[in-house]
């Protein structure tokens, strides 16, 4: 079964409140344990501020701009931007999440 992000968040919140190990919680609730543990690991990385960027989503550089893509998120920056500005952009995104 495929769950959307809202459903995954609901399962993960319920699991965190249960105090059980992810594997046990998943089995008790009819979820695939390996999949559920993957959700939990991803949530922990996001909470820690770390987001894995896989090779296919690395930044692409053109003469006019720098494009950073991760999933549905695209950030377009002018080629001459200052690196500290990228930090401010990312910090602003973190506040929105």
C-alpha positions, 0 to 999 in steps of 0.5 A: 500500500502507498501512503501519502506524506500526511498519512506517513506523518500521522503514523510516525506521530502515533509511533513516537507517542507509543514509545515502542520500537519502530519495528514492533510498532509497524508489525502491530499496525500492519505496516511493512517494518522495513518501510516504516523504519525508513520513514522514521530514519528520514524523519530523524534526518529532517528533524536534525536539519540534514537532508540527503541530496542524491547525485541525480538531484545535485546542483546544475550550473549554467552561465545565467544561473545556478539551479538546485533541485531536490524533489519538487523544490527548485531554487534558482540563483543568479550565477554571481550570488554570494554563498552566504545568501544561500545560507540565508535562503536555506535558513528561511526554508527551514523556518517555513517547514 
